[in-house]
Amino acid sequence: MTDLQKKSNKNSEMEELLNAKDAPTLPKIGENIKGKVIEMGSNIIYVDLGPIGTGAIYGYGKFNGLSVFKNLKPGSSISATVVDLENEDGYIEMSLKQTSADMIWKELEKKMEEKEVITTTVLEANKGGLMVKINGVVGFLPASQLTGEHYPRVSDGDKNKILSLLTQIVGKDVNVRIIGVDRNEGKLIVSEKITKEKEELEKISDLKLGDIIEGEISGIVDFGAFVKFNKTLEGLVHISELAWKLIDDPRKLFNVGQKVRCKIIGIDDSRISLSIKALEDDPWNKVGEKYQVGQKVSGEVTKVNPFGAFVQLDKDIHGLVHISKLSESDNVNDLEVGKIYDFEIILIKPAEHRLGLKLYSEKKQAKAKEKDSKKEDKKDDGGKKKKEIKEEKKSDEKEDKKDKKVAEATKEEKKNKSENKDSAKTAKEKKKTSIKKEKSVK
């Protein structure tokens, strides 16, 4: 019998069954139906669908990561979607693709809630991280969620170099935990470093603020440097904690692999904050011994911002030329980074690590000195005049006293002359009277 004849006879048998009064109602394509597992092959499941026949689910292997299939065995119930009422092998072909979608996402959500650690293989790499697959769903492992072992430490932040390092992980197995599930967006986010969280927290619990650690710089970024210590722990030294002086680029001071001593200044869950400068003396405590307000200093411009320019005076101390301290003829953009200029110190606040500067001008200083000189001369002239007036007054008073004495002497002399004159006159009159009396007697 030819294949054509066999197919014809098979169709005839199906038609007879369908035309029978007690014939079962066949499902429609796309309908979800339920049955019991008869047998499980390497990549096929045979399902007893009762009077309507036997179903076959192909390619179920890609879903065997779901917990619902781990305990699947003959006699277990299973649901699937009808895709063909009768395939070439005579089975009702069924698919788990649609019916398992809900189970897949529910399973992923369950794994996230239970914080299950999953081993998966890295499929590919991009500049942002790695791609993995869990239960048939492609997930994203961001570079920021990698452990220190796999994190791409690139000193200059070159994205191509980062991609090159991430590519080396492709094909390797990694342990991850799901940290984000969004079925509507079809997004699955996983983390590798979170799987080490418990182990790290146990080690971190032995640390305390103020502890001194010795480690090795494991990576340098624009905002600071990472330091690995105690074999698996890692902390961040923020750029502001690398040194007392102003730092624009940490790479100019440190290198990956360099040994350093740090002080623990912060512990927040698994994040450890470190400081290198905390183990050094604060140079601002003695800034007054070297610098004073009004002092002329030379410094190198290290950074120019819209609000002013930062100036390095020595290896530890820097100052700021605020835009408000520039004259109308001066422009902050005229100050070039890397060049040395003369400045005048106008403010020192050691406790706040602040030192204010303004551009030093020879002409302005000369004018200021000239002005001060004139003030002094005027002051001296005023003092001289006061002294002369005082001396003149004193001289006049002396002359007045002298004139007064002369006047009094003259007056006394006149008085004496008058008295002598009166006395002589009286004596003369007495003599005349005496002569007259003598003549009378005779």
MARKELUM-267855 format. One record per residue (C-alpha): x, y, z; residue in one letter. Coordinates in steps of 0.1 Angstrom, whole numbers. Layout:
# residues N
+-------+-------+-------+------+
:    c1 :    c2 :    c3 : type :
+-------+-------+-------+------+
:     X :     Y :     Z :    A :
...
+-------+-------+-------+------+
***
This chain:
# residues 442
+-------+-------+-------+------+
:    c1 :    c2 :    c3 : type :
+-------+-------+-------+------+
:     0 :     0 :     0 :    M :
:    14 :    34 :   -10 :    T :
:    18 :    63 :    14 :    D :
:    -9 :    81 :    -4 :    L :
:   -33 :    52 :     1 :    Q :
:   -24 :    50 :    38 :    K :
:   -31 :    87 :    43 :    K :
:   -64 :    84 :    25 :    S :
:   -74 :    55 :    47 :    N :
:   -63 :    75 :    78 :    K :
:   -84 :   105 :    68 :    N :
:  -113 :    82 :    62 :    S :
:  -110 :    67 :    97 :    E :
:  -108 :   103 :   112 :    M :
:  -138 :   113 :    93 :    E :
:  -157 :    83 :   105 :    E :
:  -148 :    91 :   141 :    L :
:  -159 :   127 :   137 :    L :
:  -192 :   117 :   121 :    N :
:  -200 :    93 :   148 :    A :
:  -228 :   104 :   172 :    K :
:  -207 :    99 :   203 :    D :
:  -176 :   114 :   187 :    A :
:  -155 :   136 :   211 :    P :
:  -152 :   173 :   203 :    T :
:  -118 :   181 :   189 :    L :
:   -99 :   211 :   203 :    P :
:   -92 :   241 :   181 :    K :
:   -57 :   252 :   170 :    I :
:   -44 :   277 :   196 :    G :
:   -65 :   262 :   223 :    E :
:   -49 :   252 :   256 :    N :
:   -56 :   216 :   266 :    I :
:   -46 :   194 :   295 :    K :
:   -35 :   157 :   296 :    G :
:   -14 :   132 :   314 :    K :
:    22 :   123 :   307 :    V :
:    25 :    89 :   291 :    I :
:    62 :    89 :   284 :    E :
:    91 :   113 :   283 :    M :
:   119 :   112 :   257 :    G :
:   151 :   132 :   254 :    S :
:   132 :   161 :   237 :    N :
:    96 :   149 :   235 :    I :
:    67 :   143 :   258 :    I :
:    38 :   120 :   249 :    Y :
:     5 :   130 :   264 :    V :
:   -27 :   110 :   269 :    D :
:   -56 :   133 :   258 :    L :
:   -83 :   107 :   264 :    G :
:  -107 :    99 :   236 :    P :
:   -94 :   125 :   212 :    I :
:   -60 :   108 :   209 :    G :
:   -24 :   112 :   219 :    T :
:    -6 :   145 :   220 :    G :
:    31 :   151 :   214 :    A :
:    51 :   180 :   229 :    I :
:    83 :   186 :   210 :    Y :
:   114 :   206 :   221 :    G :
:   104 :   207 :   258 :    Y :
:   141 :   205 :   267 :    G :
:   145 :   243 :   266 :    K :
:   120 :   246 :   294 :    F :
:   134 :   219 :   316 :    N :
:   150 :   245 :   338 :    G :
:   116 :   253 :   352 :    L :
:   109 :   237 :   385 :    S :
:    75 :   224 :   373 :    V :
:    93 :   202 :   348 :    F :
:   120 :   190 :   372 :    K :
:    95 :   167 :   389 :    N :
:    76 :   158 :   358 :    L :
:    70 :   120 :   353 :    K :
:    45 :    96 :   337 :    P :
:    11 :   102 :   352 :    G :
:    18 :   139 :   359 :    S :
:    -7 :   165 :   345 :    S :
:     5 :   189 :   319 :    I :
:   -10 :   217 :   298 :    S :
:     0 :   228 :   264 :    A :
:   -13 :   247 :   233 :    T :
:   -26 :   228 :   202 :    V :
:    -6 :   237 :   171 :    V :
:   -17 :   209 :   148 :    D :
:   -47 :   185 :   151 :    L :
:   -27 :   157 :   133 :    E :
:     9 :   159 :   123 :    N :
:    29 :   136 :   101 :    E :
:    33 :   111 :   129 :    D :
:    -5 :   111 :   136 :    G :
:    -2 :   129 :   169 :    Y :
:   -20 :   160 :   181 :    I :
:    10 :   184 :   181 :    E :
:    12 :   206 :   212 :    M :
:    35 :   234 :   222 :    S :
:    47 :   247 :   256 :    L :
:    58 :   281 :   241 :    K :
:    27 :   300 :   249 :    Q :
:    14 :   281 :   279 :    T :
:    48 :   281 :   296 :    S :
:    53 :   318 :   292 :    A :
:    34 :   326 :   324 :    D :
:    52 :   297 :   341 :    M :
:    86 :   310 :   330 :    I :
:    81 :   345 :   343 :    W :
:    65 :   333 :   375 :    K :
:    94 :   310 :   380 :    E :
:   119 :   339 :   374 :    L :
:   100 :   360 :   399 :    E :
:   100 :   331 :   424 :    K :
:   138 :   327 :   420 :    K :
:   143 :   364 :   427 :    M :
:   121 :   364 :   458 :    E :
:   139 :   333 :   472 :    E :
:   173 :   348 :   463 :    K :
:   183 :   317 :   445 :    E :
:   218 :   315 :   432 :    V :
:   218 :   303 :   396 :    I :
:   247 :   290 :   375 :    T :
:   245 :   302 :   339 :    T :
:   268 :   306 :   309 :    T :
:   279 :   340 :   295 :    V :
:   265 :   342 :   260 :    L :
:   281 :   375 :   248 :    E :
:   296 :   408 :   259 :    A :
:   289 :   444 :   252 :    N :
:   303 :   477 :   265 :    K :
:   278 :   478 :   293 :    G :
:   281 :   442 :   305 :    G :
:   273 :   405 :   297 :    L :
:   243 :   386 :   283 :    M :
:   232 :   353 :   299 :    V :
:   202 :   330 :   296 :    K :
:   180 :   316 :   324 :    I :
:   150 :   294 :   317 :    N :
:   151 :   304 :   280 :    G :
:   150 :   341 :   288 :    V :
:   180 :   362 :   279 :    V :
:   191 :   384 :   308 :    G :
:   216 :   413 :   313 :    F :
:   245 :   412 :   338 :    L :
:   257 :   449 :   341 :    P :
:   294 :   454 :   345 :    A :
:   287 :   472 :   378 :    S :
:   272 :   440 :   391 :    Q :
:   303 :   419 :   385 :    L :
:   325 :   407 :   413 :    T :
:   360 :   422 :   418 :    G :
:   374 :   391 :   400 :    E :
:   355 :   399 :   367 :    H :
:   351 :   437 :   370 :    Y :
:   369 :   454 :   341 :    P :
:   395 :   477 :   357 :    R :
:   405 :   502 :   330 :    V :
:   425 :   531 :   342 :    S :
:   415 :   555 :   314 :    D :
:   379 :   544 :   311 :    G :
:   383 :   534 :   275 :    D :
:   351 :   515 :   265 :    K :
:   369 :   494 :   239 :    N :
:   393 :   482 :   265 :    K :
:   364 :   474 :   288 :    I :
:   347 :   454 :   260 :    L :
:   379 :   435 :   254 :    S :
:   382 :   425 :   291 :    L :
:   345 :   415 :   292 :    L :
:   348 :   394 :   261 :    T :
:   373 :   372 :   279 :    Q :
:   344 :   360 :   302 :    I :
:   322 :   348 :   273 :    V :
:   316 :   311 :   274 :    G :
:   324 :   309 :   311 :    K :
:   300 :   299 :   339 :    D :
:   291 :   325 :   365 :    V :
:   269 :   324 :   396 :    N :
:   242 :   350 :   396 :    V :
:   211 :   361 :   414 :    R :
:   181 :   377 :   397 :    I :
:   176 :   414 :   409 :    I :
:   151 :   426 :   383 :    G :
:   121 :   410 :   364 :    V :
:    98 :   429 :   341 :    D :
:    76 :   407 :   320 :    R :
:    59 :   435 :   302 :    N :
:    92 :   449 :   290 :    E :
:   107 :   414 :   287 :    G :
:   137 :   425 :   309 :    K :
:   157 :   402 :   332 :    L :
:   185 :   417 :   352 :    I :
:   210 :   396 :   372 :    V :
:   239 :   403 :   395 :    S :
:   271 :   383 :   402 :    E :
:   285 :   403 :   431 :    K :
:   253 :   400 :   451 :    I :
:   260 :   362 :   454 :    T :
:   291 :   371 :   475 :    K :
:   271 :   395 :   497 :    E :
:   266 :   372 :   526 :    K :
:   303 :   361 :   526 :    E :
:   314 :   397 :   524 :    E :
:   290 :   409 :   551 :    L :
:   305 :   383 :   575 :    E :
:   340 :   396 :   568 :    K :
:   328 :   432 :   570 :    I :
:   312 :   426 :   603 :    S :
:   348 :   421 :   617 :    D :
:   358 :   456 :   606 :    L :
:   352 :   489 :   624 :    K :
:   356 :   526 :   618 :    L :
:   391 :   538 :   623 :    G :
:   408 :   505 :   615 :    D :
:   440 :   507 :   595 :    I :
:   442 :   483 :   565 :    I :
:   470 :   475 :   540 :    E :
:   459 :   467 :   505 :    G :
:   466 :   471 :   468 :    E :
:   450 :   495 :   443 :    I :
:   428 :   473 :   421 :    S :
:   414 :   500 :   399 :    G :
:   415 :   538 :   393 :    I :
:   385 :   558 :   380 :    V :
:   378 :   595 :   377 :    D :
:   362 :   597 :   411 :    F :
:   388 :   578 :   431 :    G :
:   407 :   545 :   435 :    A :
:   396 :   510 :   446 :    F :
:   417 :   491 :   471 :    V :
:   415 :   454 :   475 :    K :
:   424 :   440 :   510 :    F :
:   418 :   409 :   532 :    N :
:   420 :   388 :   500 :    K :
:   383 :   394 :   489 :    T :
:   372 :   427 :   503 :    L :
:   374 :   460 :   484 :    E :
:   368 :   496 :   493 :    G :
:   368 :   529 :   476 :    L :
:   391 :   559 :   483 :    V :
:   371 :   589 :   470 :    H :
:   392 :   615 :   451 :    I :
:   387 :   639 :   480 :    S :
:   403 :   613 :   504 :    E :
:   434 :   605 :   483 :    L :
:   455 :   635 :   495 :    A :
:   452 :   669 :   512 :    W :
:   459 :   687 :   480 :    K :
:   435 :   693 :   452 :    L :
:   435 :   664 :   428 :    I :
:   421 :   666 :   392 :    D :
:   432 :   631 :   380 :    D :
:   439 :   602 :   405 :    P :
:   459 :   585 :   378 :    R :
:   486 :   611 :   382 :    K :
:   492 :   600 :   418 :    L :
:   486 :   563 :   419 :    F :
:   490 :   531 :   398 :    N :
:   471 :   499 :   397 :    V :
:   489 :   473 :   418 :    G :
:   505 :   500 :   441 :    Q :
:   505 :   491 :   478 :    K :
:   488 :   516 :   501 :    V :
:   478 :   520 :   537 :    R :
:   442 :   533 :   544 :    C :
:   419 :   542 :   572 :    K :
:   383 :   529 :   572 :    I :
:   361 :   560 :   574 :    I :
:   327 :   545 :   564 :    G :
:   309 :   512 :   563 :    I :
:   275 :   510 :   546 :    D :
:   262 :   475 :   541 :    D :
:   288 :   460 :   517 :    S :
:   303 :   494 :   508 :    R :
:   335 :   503 :   525 :    I :
:   349 :   539 :   523 :    S :
:   386 :   544 :   528 :    L :
:   410 :   573 :   532 :    S :
:   447 :   577 :   525 :    I :
:   450 :   613 :   536 :    K :
:   436 :   605 :   570 :    A :
:   469 :   589 :   579 :    L :
:   489 :   620 :   570 :    E :
:   492 :   653 :   590 :    D :
:   468 :   680 :   579 :    D :
:   491 :   707 :   563 :    P :
:   464 :   733 :   568 :    W :
:   470 :   732 :   606 :    N :
:   503 :   750 :   599 :    K :
:   493 :   772 :   570 :    V :
:   496 :   803 :   591 :    G :
:   533 :   797 :   596 :    E :
:   540 :   800 :   559 :    K :
:   513 :   823 :   545 :    Y :
:   497 :   856 :   557 :    Q :
:   470 :   878 :   544 :    V :
:   485 :   905 :   521 :    G :
:   515 :   883 :   512 :    Q :
:   526 :   881 :   475 :    K :
:   529 :   844 :   464 :    V :
:   534 :   825 :   431 :    S :
:   513 :   796 :   422 :    G :
:   504 :   773 :   393 :    E :
:   468 :   774 :   379 :    V :
:   455 :   738 :   380 :    T :
:   419 :   742 :   371 :    K :
:   397 :   769 :   357 :    V :
:   359 :   770 :   363 :    N :
:   332 :   796 :   355 :    P :
:   334 :   808 :   391 :    F :
:   372 :   811 :   393 :    G :
:   405 :   793 :   392 :    A :
:   423 :   769 :   415 :    F :
:   459 :   776 :   422 :    V :
:   485 :   752 :   437 :    Q :
:   509 :   772 :   460 :    L :
:   529 :   742 :   472 :    D :
:   526 :   704 :   472 :    K :
:   498 :   705 :   498 :    D :
:   482 :   740 :   498 :    I :
:   459 :   754 :   471 :    H :
:   440 :   786 :   468 :    G :
:   410 :   799 :   449 :    L :
:   409 :   831 :   428 :    V :
:   371 :   838 :   428 :    H :
:   357 :   855 :   398 :    I :
:   344 :   883 :   421 :    S :
:   380 :   892 :   429 :    K :
:   390 :   898 :   393 :    L :
:   389 :   934 :   380 :    S :
:   369 :   944 :   349 :    E :
:   401 :   942 :   328 :    S :
:   408 :   907 :   341 :    D :
:   391 :   875 :   328 :    N :
:   392 :   841 :   344 :    V :
:   396 :   825 :   310 :    N :
:   428 :   844 :   305 :    D :
:   444 :   823 :   332 :    L :
:   460 :   792 :   316 :    E :
:   462 :   758 :   333 :    V :
:   498 :   749 :   339 :    G :
:   511 :   785 :   340 :    K :
:   525 :   802 :   371 :    I :
:   512 :   837 :   381 :    Y :
:   517 :   861 :   410 :    D :
:   489 :   864 :   435 :    F :
:   481 :   882 :   467 :    E :
:   466 :   864 :   496 :    I :
:   433 :   880 :   507 :    I :
:   418 :   853 :   530 :    L :
:   430 :   824 :   551 :    I :
:   406 :   800 :   569 :    K :
:   426 :   769 :   580 :    P :
:   396 :   751 :   596 :    A :
:   377 :   753 :   563 :    E :
:   408 :   746 :   541 :    H :
:   402 :   779 :   523 :    R :
:   427 :   804 :   510 :    L :
:   415 :   833 :   489 :    G :
:   437 :   849 :   463 :    L :
:   436 :   878 :   438 :    K :
:   459 :   886 :   409 :    L :
:   489 :   906 :   420 :    Y :
:   494 :   938 :   400 :    S :
:   527 :   958 :   402 :    E :
:   509 :   989 :   390 :    K :
:   482 :   986 :   415 :    K :
:   507 :   979 :   443 :    Q :
:   527 :  1010 :   432 :    A :
:   496 :  1032 :   432 :    K :
:   486 :  1018 :   466 :    A :
:   521 :  1025 :   480 :    K :
:   520 :  1060 :   465 :    E :
:   486 :  1066 :   480 :    K :
:   498 :  1054 :   514 :    D :
:   529 :  1076 :   511 :    S :
:   508 :  1107 :   504 :    K :
:   486 :  1099 :   534 :    K :
:   517 :  1097 :   556 :    E :
:   530 :  1130 :   542 :    D :
:   497 :  1146 :   548 :    K :
:   497 :  1132 :   583 :    K :
:   532 :  1144 :   589 :    D :
:   524 :  1179 :   575 :    D :
:   494 :  1181 :   598 :    G :
:   515 :  1171 :   627 :    G :
:   541 :  1196 :   619 :    K :
:   516 :  1225 :   616 :    K :
:   501 :  1216 :   649 :    K :
:   535 :  1217 :   665 :    K :
:   544 :  1250 :   649 :    E :
:   511 :  1265 :   661 :    I :
:   517 :  1252 :   695 :    K :
:   552 :  1267 :   696 :    E :
:   540 :  1300 :   682 :    E :
:   513 :  1301 :   708 :    K :
:   538 :  1294 :   735 :    K :
:   561 :  1321 :   722 :    S :
:   532 :  1346 :   721 :    D :
:   523 :  1338 :   756 :    E :
:   559 :  1343 :   767 :    K :
:   560 :  1377 :   749 :    E :
:   527 :  1387 :   765 :    D :
:   541 :  1379 :   799 :    K :
:   572 :  1399 :   792 :    K :
:   552 :  1429 :   779 :    D :
:   530 :  1426 :   810 :    K :
:   561 :  1427 :   833 :    K :
:   575 :  1458 :   815 :    V :
:   542 :  1475 :   817 :    A :
:   539 :  1468 :   854 :    E :
:   575 :  1480 :   860 :    A :
:   568 :  1513 :   841 :    T :
:   537 :  1518 :   861 :    K :
:   555 :  1513 :   894 :    E :
:   583 :  1536 :   883 :    E :
:   557 :  1563 :   874 :    K :
:   541 :  1558 :   908 :    K :
:   574 :  1562 :   926 :    N :
:   582 :  1594 :   907 :    K :
:   548 :  1608 :   915 :    S :
:   552 :  1599 :   952 :    E :
:   587 :  1615 :   952 :    N :
:   574 :  1646 :   935 :    K :
:   546 :  1649 :   961 :    D :
:   570 :  1644 :   989 :    S :
:   593 :  1671 :   976 :    A :
:   564 :  1695 :   972 :    K :
:   553 :  1689 :  1007 :    T :
:   588 :  1694 :  1021 :    A :
:   591 :  1727 :  1001 :    K :
:   558 :  1739 :  1014 :    E :
:   568 :  1730 :  1050 :    K :
:   600 :  1750 :  1045 :    K :
:   581 :  1781 :  1033 :    K :
:   558 :  1779 :  1063 :    T :
:   587 :  1776 :  1086 :    S :
:   604 :  1807 :  1071 :    I :
:   572 :  1827 :  1073 :    K :
:   569 :  1819 :  1110 :    K :
:   605 :  1829 :  1117 :    E :
:   599 :  1863 :  1100 :    K :
:   568 :  1869 :  1120 :    S :
:   586 :  1863 :  1153 :    V :
:   613 :  1888 :  1145 :    K :
+-------+-------+-------+------+
***
